């Protein structure tokens, strides 16, 4: 005999009111359930001798007992609905697996199912059953996180654009999001790429922001983190193992294709989009450093805001429950050192092949073999046991990092000449004196093309090195009365020591003499 399936709370009400001696009509009025359904449940309850504490039975066991009673009471005939459901449930897992195969559709499976089952479901109900079964597989368990235990990290899918000022090229920065799942305290950092050294640098920045060490650093199966993914024993790359050993923390990888293993950081990736990407959408950045500087106040604001429906913030919970239990940071953060060999080229530079960037060394080492030791932040060049150059690491491809101290004199002069302009010469002349500044301004105005005066200006400045600034300024003062000056005049004055002669008043006036007639003699 078929019966309408009711919710467990409805069934309990029927049994409760029946045990109190209520009539069927009264129970119908109180519950809104039809009289026939109430009669059937009461009849089955009495037949199964179900105790008054029916709430101790779950709905599944009750339905199984009712179905069993049906079989006994009705000549062992299985209820049609129950039979169809049992047939479907026995094949449900098979249907789900088959749908993953290429070319397999629900309609195809339904046709096959209909051939094998005389009393088959309709196509629409078959689809609903599959959907319901999939939902039952997708149930989740709320994870209880331990304070100060795990730092979960993940890259955002969307990148941040920035412009290289030197090349004008538009580049895209990766953003690593790091979250403490217990407090949801969150940090985000922009880096150039997902390469190992950039990943380590981002982790370092996160640990500095947190101010301590967790017990575990957890990531998904990034190439910069895991060499070989495995559910039970993933193989981590050497760099991450070194970092783990250096900090004394464990490293952990999530299961492949299981984002819920790090649901907290996955959720905070979207929060970063809303709280950081959104407000900065119209900003134009020219460096990774500038991006991270813009991130910082927005991150602080995010962590200091009260959580929805709570009277505390991420930062409050982190500082109270997690920070005191985190490990202390070492004096020096972990930074991997790599090394490679190179030969000093004729342009006194060595090439770091990983970045295709050239770094200068003193020109005396041209042709010698060198070893380049580099990290994510600096580059050192060694010749034998001697360190001959240190540079800040530059990732620009086919570019140069050159220090003036490494250049031969003639190359340095050439570059200085390339930088000459009127401002440069006036600035240098002002250092010598006001008269020299006047002379320099006159020289710069002496030709229609100002560039044609640069050699003369350079010659004047060279006189201060040979004769001293005081004598040059005095020589410029002597030419000021004549309103005419050039390099040759100043050189002659200084070479002939004319600047040392004491000037006389009216040096060029005619002295008085008896043989000189005045103007009256010509009237």
C-alpha positions in Angstrom: 0.0 0.0 0.0 1.5 3.3 -1.0 1.6 6.3 1.4 2.5 9.9 1.1 6.0 10.7 2.4 5.9 13.4 5.1 8.6 15.4 6.8 9.9 14.0 10.0 8.5 16.9 12.1 5.0 16.3 10.6 5.2 12.6 11.4 6.2 13.3 15.0 3.2 15.7 15.4 0.8 12.9 14.2 2.3 10.4 16.6 2.3 12.9 19.4 -1.3 14.0 19.0 -2.5 10.4 18.5 -0.8 9.4 21.8 -2.7 12.2 23.5 -5.9 10.7 22.3 -6.8 13.5 19.7 -9.3 12.5 17.1 -8.3 12.2 13.4 -10.4 15.3 12.6 -8.6 17.3 15.3 -5.2 16.2 14.1 -6.1 17.1 10.6 -7.2 20.6 11.7 -4.0 21.1 13.8 -1.5 19.8 11.1 -3.2 20.5 7.8 -2.5 16.9 6.7 -5.3 14.9 5.1 -7.2 12.4 7.2 -6.3 9.4 5.0 -2.6 10.2 5.3 -2.9 10.5 9.1 -4.8 7.2 9.3 -2.2 5.4 7.2 0.7 6.7 9.4 -1.1 5.8 12.6 -1.9 2.3 11.2 1.7 1.7 10.2 2.9 2.9 13.5 0.7 0.5 15.4 1.6 -2.3 13.1 5.3 -1.6 13.5 4.9 -1.1 17.2 6.9 2.2 17.0 7.4 3.7 20.5 6.2 7.2 21.4 9.8 8.4 21.2 9.6 8.4 17.5 12.0 11.3 17.2 14.8 8.8 17.9 14.2 7.3 14.5 15.5 9.1 11.4 13.3 9.5 8.3 15.3 7.0 6.3 15.0 4.2 8.9 11.3 4.9 9.3 10.7 4.7 5.5 12.7 1.5 5.4 10.5 0.0 8.1 7.3 1.2 6.4 8.5 -0.3 3.1 9.3 -3.5 4.9 5.9 -3.6 6.4 4.3 -3.0 3.0 6.1 -6.1 1.7 4.9 -8.3 4.6 1.3 -7.0 4.6 0.7 -6.9 0.8 2.0 -10.4 -0.3 5.6 -9.2 -0.5 4.9 -6.8 -3.4 7.3 -3.9 -3.4 5.7 -0.5 -3.7 6.1 0.8 -7.3 7.6 4.1 -6.3 10.0 2.5 -3.9 11.1 0.0 -6.5 11.8 2.7 -9.1 13.7 4.7 -6.6 15.8 1.7 -5.5 16.5 0.9 -9.2 17.7 4.5 -9.9 19.8 4.8 -6.7 21.6 1.6 -7.6 22.7 3.2 -10.9 23.0 6.8 -9.9 26.8 6.7 -9.4 27.2 5.1 -12.8 25.1 7.8 -14.4 27.3 10.6 -12.8 30.5 8.9 -14.1 29.1 8.4 -17.6 28.1 12.1 -17.9 31.8 13.0 -17.6 32.6 11.1 -20.8 32.6 12.8 -24.2 29.3 12.7 -26.1 27.3 11.3 -23.2 24.1 13.3 -22.4 21.3 12.9 -19.9 18.9 12.0 -22.7 21.1 9.2 -23.9 21.4 7.7 -20.4 17.6 8.0 -20.0 16.9 6.1 -23.2 19.2 3.3 -22.0 17.6 3.4 -18.6 14.1 3.2 -20.1 15.0 0.1 -22.1 16.2 -1.7 -19.0 13.3 -0.6 -16.7 9.7 -1.2 -17.6 8.4 1.2 -14.9 11.0 3.9 -15.7 10.8 7.6 -14.6 9.9 10.2 -17.2 12.8 12.1 -18.7 12.2 15.3 -16.7 12.0 13.3 -13.4 15.1 11.3 -14.4 17.0 14.6 -14.7 15.7 15.9 -11.4 16.8 12.7 -9.7 20.3 13.1 -11.2 20.4 16.7 -10.0 19.3 15.7 -6.5 21.9 12.9 -6.3 24.7 15.3 -7.3 23.6 17.7 -4.6 23.8 15.0 -2.0 27.4 14.4 -3.1 28.3 18.1 -2.8 27.5 18.5 0.9 30.3 20.3 2.7 31.7 20.1 6.2 32.5 23.4 8.0 36.2 23.2 9.0 37.2 24.5 12.4 40.6 26.2 12.0 43.2 26.3 14.7 44.6 29.7 15.7 48.1 30.6 14.5 48.3 27.2 12.7 48.0 27.7 8.9 48.7 30.4 6.3 46.9 29.8 3.1 48.2 31.4 -0.1 46.9 31.6 -3.7 47.4 33.8 -6.7 44.6 35.9 -8.1 43.3 35.1 -11.5 43.3 38.7 -12.6 46.5 40.7 -12.7 47.4 44.4 -12.1 48.8 46.4 -15.0 51.8 48.7 -14.7 54.0 50.7 -17.1 57.7 50.5 -17.3 58.9 54.1 -17.4 62.2 53.2 -19.2 60.6 51.2 -22.0 57.0 52.4 -22.0 55.9 48.7 -22.1 52.6 47.8 -20.4 53.3 44.8 -18.0 51.1 42.8 -15.8 51.9 41.9 -12.2 50.8 38.8 -10.4 49.1 39.2 -7.0 49.5 36.6 -4.2 46.8 36.6 -1.5 47.8 35.2 1.9 45.2 34.5 4.6 45.2 33.2 8.2 42.0 31.0 8.0 41.2 31.3 11.8 41.0 35.1 11.9 40.7 35.8 8.1 43.6 38.3 8.6 44.7 38.9 5.0 47.6 40.2 3.0 48.1 40.7 -0.7 51.4 41.4 -2.6 52.2 42.2 -6.2 55.2 40.5 -7.8 56.6 40.3 -11.3 55.8 36.6 -12.0 54.9 33.3 -10.4 58.6 32.2 -10.6 60.1 30.7 -7.5 62.1 33.7 -6.3 59.1 36.0 -6.7 56.9 33.5 -4.8 59.4 33.4 -2.0 59.6 37.2 -1.9 55.8 37.4 -1.7 55.8 34.9 1.2 58.5 36.9 3.0 56.4 40.1 2.6 53.4 38.3 4.0 55.3 37.0 7.0 56.7 40.4 7.8 53.1 41.8 7.6 51.8 39.1 9.9 54.8 39.7 12.2 55.3 36.0 12.9 55.5 32.5 11.6 52.5 30.0 11.4 53.0 26.3 11.8 52.0 25.5 8.2 52.2 27.3 4.8 49.5 25.9 2.5 49.2 26.4 -1.2 47.6 24.7 -4.2 49.8 22.9 -6.7 51.6 25.9 -8.1 54.7 25.2 -10.3 56.7 27.4 -8.0 55.6 25.3 -5.0 55.0 21.7 -6.1 57.0 19.6 -8.6 54.7 16.6 -8.6 51.1 16.7 -7.3 49.8 13.8 -5.2 46.9 13.5 -2.9 48.9 11.9 -0.2 52.6 12.7 -0.8 53.1 15.7 -3.1 56.7 16.4 -4.1 57.8 20.0 -3.3 60.5 21.8 -5.1 63.9 22.3 -3.5 63.5 26.0 -3.0 60.3 25.6 -0.9 61.9 22.8 1.1 64.8 25.2 1.8 62.4 27.9 2.9 60.5 25.5 5.1 63.7 24.4 6.8 64.9 27.9 7.2 61.8 29.2 8.9 61.0 25.9 10.7 57.5 25.6 9.3 55.7 22.8 7.4 54.6 23.1 3.8 51.3 21.7 2.6 49.6 21.3 -0.8 45.9 21.0 -1.3 44.4 18.2 -3.3 44.3 18.7 -7.0 41.0 20.3 -8.1 39.8 20.7 -4.6 39.6 24.5 -3.9 37.5 23.9 -0.8 40.7 22.7 0.9 41.7 26.4 1.1 38.2 28.0 0.9 39.2 30.9 3.1 41.9 32.3 0.8 39.7 31.4 -2.3 37.0 33.6 -0.8 39.4 36.4 0.0 40.6 36.5 -3.5 37.2 37.8 -4.4 37.3 40.2 -1.4 40.7 41.6 -2.7 39.0 42.2 -6.1 36.3 44.3 -4.4 38.3 46.0 -1.7 41.6 46.7 -3.6 41.2 46.2 -7.3 38.0 48.2 -7.4 39.3 51.4 -5.6 42.6 51.3 -7.6 41.0 50.6 -11.0 41.8 54.1 -12.4 45.3 54.4 -11.0 48.4 54.2 -13.3 51.4 52.5 -11.7 55.0 52.7 -12.9 56.5 50.0 -10.7 55.8 46.9 -8.6 56.8 48.9 -5.5 54.3 51.6 -6.3 51.5 49.0 -6.6 52.4 47.5 -3.2 52.5 50.9 -1.6 48.9 51.5 -2.9 47.8 48.1 -1.5 49.0 48.7 2.1 46.4 51.3 3.3 43.6 49.4 1.7 44.7 46.1 3.3 44.9 47.8 6.7 41.4 49.2 6.2 40.1 45.7 5.2 41.6 44.0 8.3 40.4 46.8 10.7 36.8 46.8 9.5 34.3 44.9 11.7 33.1 41.6 10.1 29.5 41.6 9.0 27.3 40.9 12.0 30.2 40.9 14.4 31.6 43.4 16.8 35.2 42.6 16.1 37.5 42.8 13.0 40.0 40.4 11.4 42.8 42.4 13.0 41.2 42.2 16.5 40.9 38.4 16.3 44.3 38.0 14.8 46.1 40.1 17.5 44.2 38.5 20.3 44.2 34.8 19.4 46.9 34.3 16.8 49.8 36.7 17.0 50.8 35.7 20.6 51.1 32.1 19.5 53.0 32.6 16.2 56.7 31.8 15.9 59.3 34.6 15.9 60.7 35.9 12.6 64.4 35.4 12.1 66.7 38.5 11.9 67.2 37.9 8.2 64.4 36.8 5.9 65.0 33.7 3.6 66.4 34.6 0.2 67.6 32.0 -2.2 71.0 32.5 -3.8 71.6 31.3 -7.3 74.9 31.4 -9.2 76.1 31.2 -12.8 79.3 31.7 -14.7 80.0 34.5 -17.2 82.8 36.1 -19.1 83.4 39.8 -18.9 82.8 41.2 -22.3 84.6 44.0 -24.2 81.9 46.4 -23.0 83.0 45.5 -19.4 79.6 43.9 -18.7 78.5 40.4 -17.7 75.2 38.9 -18.8 72.7 37.3 -16.4 71.1 34.8 -18.7 68.0 34.3 -16.7 66.9 37.9 -17.2 69.0 38.6 -20.3 70.2 41.7 -18.5 73.8 43.1 -18.5 75.6 44.4 -15.4 78.9 46.4 -15.4 82.1 45.5 -13.7 85.4 47.5 -13.5 86.8 47.7 -17.1 90.2 46.3 -15.9 88.5 42.8 -15.8 87.6 42.6 -19.5 88.1 39.1 -20.8 88.3 37.4 -17.4 85.9 34.7 -16.1 83.5 35.7 -13.4 80.8 34.1 -11.2 77.5 35.9 -10.8 75.7 35.2 -7.5 72.2 36.6 -7.4 68.9 36.6 -5.4 65.6 38.2 -6.1 66.9 41.6 -4.9 70.6 41.9 -5.7 73.4 40.7 -8.1 77.0 40.2 -7.0 79.9 39.6 -9.4 83.0 37.7 -8.3 86.4 37.3 -10.0 88.1 34.5 -8.1 87.5 35.2 -4.4 87.2 39.0 -4.9 83.8 40.7 -5.2 84.2 43.2 -8.0 80.6 44.5 -8.4 77.2 44.7 -6.6 74.0 45.8 -8.4 70.3 45.9 -7.5 68.7 43.3 -9.6 66.9 44.6 -12.7 64.6 42.3 -14.7 64.5 44.4 -17.9 65.5 42.2 -20.8 68.3 43.3 -23.2 69.0 46.3 -20.9 72.1 47.5 -19.0 72.9 48.4 -15.4 76.1 50.5 -15.5 78.0 52.2 -12.7 80.2 55.2 -13.6 83.0 53.9 -11.3 83.4 50.9 -13.6 83.9 53.0 -16.8 87.3 54.1 -18.4 87.9 57.8 -18.3 87.3 58.4 -22.0 83.9 56.6 -21.8 83.0 58.7 -18.8 83.8 61.9 -20.5 81.8 60.9 -23.5 78.7 60.2 -21.4 79.2 63.5 -19.6 79.3 65.3 -22.9 76.1 63.6 -24.0 74.5 65.2 -20.9 75.8 68.8 -21.5 73.4 71.6 -21.6 73.2 75.3 -20.6 72.0 74.5 -17.1 75.0 72.2 -16.5 77.5 74.9 -17.5 75.8 77.7 -15.5 75.7 75.4 -12.5 79.4 74.6 -12.7 80.3 78.3 -13.3 78.2 79.4 -10.3 80.4 77.2 -8.1 83.5 79.2 -9.2 82.1 82.7 -8.8 79.7 85.4 -10.1 82.2 86.7 -12.7 82.7 83.2 -14.1 78.9 82.8 -14.3 78.7 86.1 -16.2 81.4 84.9 -18.6 79.7 81.6 -19.1 76.3 83.3 -19.9 78.1 85.5 -22.5 79.7 82.4 -24.1 76.4 80.6 -24.3 74.9 83.6 -26.1 77.8 84.0 -28.5 76.5 81.7 -31.3 73.2 81.0 -32.9 73.4 77.3 -32.1 74.0 76.9 -28.4 75.5 73.4 -28.9 78.4 75.1 -30.8 79.5 76.9 -27.6 79.8 73.8 -25.4 83.5 73.1 -26.3 84.4 76.7 -25.3 82.4 76.4 -22.1 84.2 73.2 -21.3 87.5 74.9 -22.0 86.7 77.7 -19.5 85.9 75.2 -16.8 89.1 73.4 -17.5 91.0 76.6 -16.7 89.8 76.4 -13.1 91.5 73.0 -12.7 94.8 74.3 -14.1 94.9 77.8 -12.5 92.4 77.6 -9.7 88.9 78.9 -9.3 90.0 82.2 -7.7 92.3 83.2 -10.6 89.8 82.2 -13.2 87.1 84.3 -11.5 89.5 87.3 -11.4 90.3 86.9 -15.1 86.6 86.9 -15.9 86.3 90.1 -13.9 89.0 91.8 -16.0 87.2 91.0 -19.2 83.9 92.2 -17.9 84.7 95.9 -18.5 85.5 95.1 -22.1 82.1 93.3 -22.6 83.9 90.7 -24.6 85.0 87.2 -23.5 86.1 83.9 -24.9 88.2 81.0 -24.0 91.3 82.4 -25.7 91.2 85.7 -23.9 90.9 84.1 -20.5 93.7 81.6 -21.3 96.1 84.4 -22.3 95.3 86.4 -19.2 96.0 83.5 -16.9 99.0 82.2 -18.9 100.7 85.6 -18.8 99.8 86.2 -15.1 97.9 89.4 -16.0 95.3 88.6 -13.4 98.1 89.1 -10.8 99.0 92.7 -11.9 97.5 95.3 -9.7 95.1 97.4 -11.7 95.6 101.2 -12.0 92.9 103.7 -12.2 92.4 105.2 -15.7 95.0 102.7 -17.1 94.1 103.7 -20.7 93.8 107.5 -20.1 96.4 110.0 -21.5 98.6 111.5 -18.8 99.1 115.3 -18.5 102.1 116.8 -20.4 103.3 120.3 -21.5 103.6 119.3 -25.2 100.0 118.4 -25.4 97.7 121.1 -26.7 94.2 121.4 -25.6 91.0 122.0 -27.5 91.6 125.7 -27.5 94.5 125.4 -29.9 92.2 124.3 -32.7 89.7 127.1 -32.7 
